Amino acid sequence: MTHDHDLVLSPTAAQTEAALNPPAGRTGTDLVVETLAGLGAATVFGVPGRPAPGTSAALDRSGLRYTGLRTEHDAASAADAYGRITGEAAPLLLPAGPGALGALSALQEARAASAPVLAIGSGAPADSFRGVVKSVHTVRAASGVPSAVAEAWRSALTAPHGPVWVDIPRDVLAAPAPLPVVTGVDATPEELVPRVELTAVAADLLTRAARPAIVAGGGVVRADAARKLRQLAERLDAPVATTSGGAGAFPRTHPLSLRSWPAGRPTTGLLEDADVLLVVGTGLDGLPVPFRPRGRLIQIEADPGKLEARHPALGIHADARLALQALLETAGERTDPAAAERVRAVRDAVRDQDTGEDAPEQRILAAVRRVLPSAAPSFWDPTPLTHRAWAAFDAKAPGLLHSARGGGSGYAFPAALGAATADPTRPVLAVSGTGAALRSVAGLATARQYALDVTWLIVDDDDQPGPDHVALAESFGVPGVRTSPEALETDLAKALTTPGPAVVHLQVAPRMPAPAG
């Protein structure tokens, strides 16, 4: 057996010139940023107190854009959102020493959402990160920097995506680097392909099913598989429900759309009654309602730890896009004229629930939806209003509705700053309660410094004494306005259409929704 092949391994003339004549004054940090630039990174996130002396000079030499936030948590949250919006690994430079541990809760959020973040630091306990991130990469000498960073990049972008940690000793970062300029870097992510015998069985089950149904989660969004999901649902005449992480993966107006789940007992009942239930890109964890499927379960999941973790299933370890493509190539076509009627009945029942005691909150969400541009992303902290948004807010498209699930409150505003950094051509909305707003108020300084087009809607959600949020925003040089449910649509529209950051304080206290079951 031979492994001989025809890869082109010789450097280009430009690469040879750069390698033989490196600029003076380079350090280990230059190796880091040169590798990041070679991998295709455009933006680096960080905080005051950089990993090593010379970081600014290294970034200037690399051409990478630097966005600085005021806390490790906020910088990691911004990198998380940048990764979600772009689908690229977001580099995060953390301070040397234990201060980097301040990013742990935000990295846990990135892990829960499978957001690709490449965190780099030195001197923090690696075991603290090992239990949170997808992989840990340790560097011993300057010559190992490019390979370790490239391998971490590959890990972050191989399904399931996730945050990774690279530990580089401070003396390696700060010391002169008499090494060639890093120019040739390849870290192509591995494809997670489904096993054909499993997709053959799954396709047969779905084709012969009497009442198939589909649940789509965040894995469909991350894999850019929404179009394939719709094609499969239409081929099978199968109703589709999306989890909060899968918001936008299937059009809410489609005749087969059950919309968000769990939105209430009617939706859960239809899914439990399916004789074959296809679950794509979700582990079905953290559901607020009991779920007891009575039919055969098929689960497609990139994270092996989530396969059959909640329910016995035909588990298919694969990227959602590739697995759905395999099913499209294999499944037959079935017709079920009654499917759309069953979906309509469920949607009517859920709508009747929404017109009851939740009506005031539904009107607030409707006002937000009317003025938020259809292509604008939104980021939500855990609030009573957010709980309703998971079920009732139309994301319009995949990747536009994000909420904190693994890292707690204080996520929305710094995440919105990261999204605005990723795409400055469209406004971004952040929604927080008054309690969460105090956790991320330092982000106002970043928003002002970089003129980021983020509107921060702060909603009263507790009765604890707090600051004047409008005055606080204005003290950072960010315009603010107090509003009411009646004036919200006008005030929010003005903030969203005015370039730069703004704060809108909605003085109302939404109540927690009743349990969905």
N, C-alpha and C positions, 0 to 999 in steps of 0.2 A: 504493500500500500504506500502511496506517495502523497505528500501534501504540496508538491511543487505546483505553482500556478504563476500567472502572469501579472501579479500586482506591480504597479509602477512605484518603485521605492526611491528613485533618485530625486533629490531636491530640485526645485526650479532655480533659475539663476538668481531671482530675488531672495529666495530662502537661503541660498548659499551665501550671498552677500551679507544678509542679516546675521547669519550664524558666525561668519568669519570676522565681522566688524561690529560687534555689539557696542551700543553707546556706553559711555562711562557713567559711573555712579549708580549702576543697577544693584538692587538688593533682592533678597528672597521674595519680597512682596512684588517686585516686577515679574518674577516667574509666575506668581499667582494671576496677576491681571493679564499678562500676555497669554496665558493658557485660556483664561475666560474669554478674551477677545478672539482667540483662535477657534474656540468652540461656538462662537456666534453670539455671545452675550452683548447686549447694548447698554444695559443699566445695572449699576451696583447699588444696593441699599446698605446703609450703615448708620452709626450713631457717633456722637462726640466721644472721643477716647478710642482712637482707631487701633487696629491690631498691632501695628509696629510703626516706628518712625519711617518717614519716607512714603507713606501710603498715598498722600496727595500727589507727590511728584510721579509716583508709579502710575496712578490713574491718569494723570495728564499725558504721560508718555504713551499710554495705551489707547487713548481716545474714548475710553468708556465714560459714560455719564454717571455722575454720583448724585444720589438723592439721600440726604441725611435727615433722620428723624430724631426725636429727643429722648426716646427710651428704647431699650432692646426689644421689649414687647411690641411696640408700635412699628419698629423697623421690620421685625419678623412678620407682622400682620400685613404690612405693605408689600413685602416680598411674596407672601402667600397670594395676595390678590393679583399681583403682577403675573405670577405663574398661572393662575386660573384664567386670566384674561388672554394672555398671549400663548399659552400652551408651552412656553419655554421655561427652562430652569432659571429661577431668579437668584442671582448671587447675593449673599448677605454677609457682610464683613462685620464681625462682632468684636468687642474689645477683648484684649488679653485678660486672662484671669477669671475669677468667679463671677464677674459682672455679666458674663455671657449667659449665665443661668437665668437671667431675667427674660430671656427669649423662650424659655421652655414651654410655657402655657400656649404661646402663639404657635410654636412648632407642633404642639399637640393638636391644635386646631387644623394646621396644615396636613398633619397625618390623617386626621379624621376625614378631611375633605379630599385627600389624595392630591394635594397641591405640590408641585415640584419646586422646592426651595433648596439651594445649595448654601448652607451656612458654613462659614470658615472662621475659626478662632484659634486661640492657643491658651493652654494652661487651665482650662476648665475641666472638671472631672468628666472623663469620657463616658463613664458608666451612667452618669446622670442623663446624658443624651441617648445612650444606647437603648434605654427603655422607652424612648419617645420617637426617635427618628427611624427611618427605614433602614439606613446603614451608616456605619461609622468608618472613617478612613483616616489612618494615622500616618504622618510623615516623619521620617527620622533625619533626613538630610536634604539639602537643596535640590540635589539631582532627582529626588523622588517627588517633588512638588507637581510637575506637569502630569505625571502618570496618575497620581492620587486624585488630583482635581478632575482629570478627564474621566476616571473611573466613577467618581462620585456623580458627575454630570450624567453619565450613562445610567447609573442606578436611579437617579431622581426621575428620569424620563422613560424608564422601562416600566410597563404596566405591572402592578398598579403604581402610578406616580406617587411621589411622596417627598418629604424633606430628608435631607442627608446632612451629616456632620463631618467636616474635615478638620482635624486637629494638627496644627503646624506649630512647632516650638517657636517661641518669640525670638530666640537667637537666630533661628533659621530665617525668619522673616526679615530681621533687621540687618543681618550680616551681608557684606558684599557678595554678589553672585557672579563669579567669573565663569559663567556658563553661556552657551549660545542663546540668542533670542529664540523664544518658543514660537514656531511658525506652523509646524505640521501637527495638527491635533485631530484625531478622529475618535469620536465617542458615540457612534450610532447606537441608539437604543435597540434592544432585542425585541423581536416580534413575539407576542404570546399567542401562538396559533392553537386553535381547538383540535382535539383529537377527532378524526373523521368518524370513528365508530360511534362516538357519543353524539355527534351532530346528526348522524344517520338515524339513530333511535329517536332523538328529540324531534326531528322533522316528521318521522312517521307518526309519533304520538300526536303532534299538533295537527297534522293533516286529517287524522281519523277522529279527532276530538268532536264531541257534540257541543260542548260549551267552553271553548278555549278562552283564556284571558291573559293579559300581559301586565306586569308591573315593571316600570322602567325607573332606574335610579341614576345617581350621579355618574356612574360608569359609562352610561350612554352619552352623556354630555361630554365627559372628558375624552372619550374615544371619537368624538365627532361622528356619531352613528345615528343621529336623529332621522336622517333621510332613509336609512336602511330599516330603522324601526317602523317608520310609517309604511314603507313598502311591504314589510312582513305582515303588519296588522291588517292592511287592506287585502292582502292575498288570503289571509285566514279568516277575515271578517271577525277579528278578535277585539273586544273592548280593551282599552289601555288606560291604566292609572299611573300617575307619576308620583314618586316620593318628593319630599321637599328638595332633596339634592338633585333630583331629576327634573326640576321645574323647567319648562320650555322644551323638553325632549319630544313632546307630542303636542300638536296644536290643540288648545282648549276648545276651539270652535269645531273641531272635526266631529262628525257624527258618531265615531267610535270612542271619543274621549270621555273617560270617567273623571277627568281633571285630576286634582290632587288627592292623594290618599296618604294617611287616613283623614278624610273630610267628615266622616260620619258613618253610622251603622249601615245605611243603605249601600255605600260603596264597598265596605268590608264584606257585607253579605253576598254581593255579587261575586267578589273574588273568592270567597270561601266556597261558593257553589260551583265554581269552574271545575270541570272534570280533568282539564289539563291547564296548569297555571305556569306560564313562562315568566321567570323573575330574572331581569337583566341588570347587572351593574349595581346591585344593592344587597347588603347582607340581612335586610329586614330586621335590623337591630334598632332599639330605641323607640319602638312604636308605642304610642300612648293608648292603644286599644288591644285587647286580646285578639289574636288571629289564629284561627284553627282551620287551615285548608283541608277540605275533604277529598280533593282529587289528587292526581299525580302532579308532583312539583318538578319543574326543570329550572335549574339555577345556573346562570352564566355569571362568573365572577372572576376578576383578575387577582384578587387577594385570596390565596388559598386558605387563610385563617377564617374567612367568612363563608366558605363553601359548606353547606349543610350544618352551619353552626346553630341555626334556630330550628330548622325542620329537615327531615329526611328528604332527599331530592336526587334527581339525576344531575350530579354536579359536573359542570363543564368549566375547567380552569382555562380561561381565555380572555383576551381583549374583546370587549363588547362588539366593536366594529367587525372584527374578523369572524366572530361566532355568528353574528346576524347575517353576514355575507354567506357563510356556509349554509345557514338555514334557508336563505333565499335561493340558493343554488340547488337545494335538495327537497324542500317541502313542496307538496302539491297545492293546488288551489282548492279552497272550499268556499261555499256560499251559505250564508245564514241570514235570511231576510229579517229575522227577529232580533238580531244582535243590536241594531241601532235603536230599536224600540225599547229593549231592556236598558240600554244606556240612557235613553231619554227619561225613562221612569226614575232611574237613580238620580239623575241631575235635577229633576223636578223635586224629588224628596229632599235633596240637599239644599236646594234653593229655598224651600219652605222653612228649613231650619234657620237659614241666614236672615230671613225677614222677621224673626222673632226678637229675642232680647239682644242679639248681636247687631241689630240694625244700625245703631249709631257708629259702631266701629266699621261696619261695612261701608257706610257713607264716607268715612275718612279714607279708607283704602280706595274707594272709587274716585275720590277727588285726587288722590296721589296718582292713580293710574291715568287719569285724563290729562294731567299736565306733564307727566314724565315722558320724554320722547321714547318712542318704541324701541330705539336702538341703545338707550342709555342703561347701563348696569346699575343695580342697587344692592346695598349691603345693609344687613339688619342685625342689630344686637337682640338678644333675647328680651322681649317685652310682651305684654299682653297683645299688643297690636300685631307683633310678629307672628304669634301663634295663629292668628286669623289669616295673616298674609300667606302662610304656608299653604293654606287650603283655598284662599279666595283671590289671591293676587295673580294676574295674568303676566307671566314673565315675557311673553311675546316671542321669545326665541331662546335657544339653549345658551347657557352661560351668562345670563343677565340677572338672575336672582340668587343672591348668596346670603347665607345666615350662619352665625356662629353655632357650632354644635359641639366641638370638642374642647375649645379653649375658654369658654365663658364670655362674660360681658366685657366691653371695652375693645371689641374687635372691629366694629363697623366703620368707624371714622378713619382710623389708620389704614384699614383695608381699602376704603374708598380712595384714599390718597395714592395708594399703590396702583389702583385701577386707572386713576387720572394720569399718573405718570406713564402707564403703559399706552394709553390712547388719549392724548390731549384734545382730540377733535370732537369729543362728545362730553356732555355733562355727566356727572356721577352723583347719585343720591346715597347718603348714609342716614339710617334711622336708628336712633338710640333712645333709651329711657334716660331720665335725669340722673339716675344712679350710675349707669354705664358711661354717661357723658363725662362725669368727673374723672373716670379712669383714663380717658384719652384726650383730655383737654389740651395737653401739650402739643397735640397734633395741629392745633390752630396756628402755632408758630411755623410749622412746616408748610401748611397750606398757604399762609401769607408769603413766606420766603420764596416759594416756587410758583406763586400765583396759580395754584391748582384749581380746576373748575369743579369743585365739590360743594354741593349744598347739603348741609347737616340739619336734618329734621330731628329736633329733640322733643320728646313727648313725655309729659308728666306721667310717671308710673309708680310713685310712692309718695308717702306723706312726710318724709324726712325733710328737715330744713336744708336748704341748699342755696347756692349763689344765684344771682341774677344772670342767667345765661346770656342774655343779649348784651348786657354791660360787659360781661367777661369776654365775649367774642370781640366787642369793639375795643377792648383794651389791647387785643392782639392786632388791631387794625383790620379786623374782619367785620363787614356789615352784618347786623342782626335785626330781627323783627319778631315781635310777639304777635301771635295770631290765635284765632279761635276756629272751631270747626266750620263756622259759616264763612270766614274769610280765608281759610286755608288754601283753597284753590287759587285765588288771586295772588296771595303772598308767595306761595310756593312757585307758581309759574314765573313770577318776576325774578325770584332768586335763581331759578334754573336757567333763565334766558339771559341773565347778566353774567358776563365772564368773571371768573375768579371765584374764591370761596365765599360762602354765606352761611349764616345760621338762622333757622326758623324755629322758634320755640312755640309749640302747640300746647296751650294751657288747658288740658283736659286729661282725665285719668281713665284710660280704657280699662275695662274689667277683664279678668282672665276668662277665657271661653269655658263653657261647660265641657266635660270630658267627651271626646268624639264618639265613644262607644255607648 
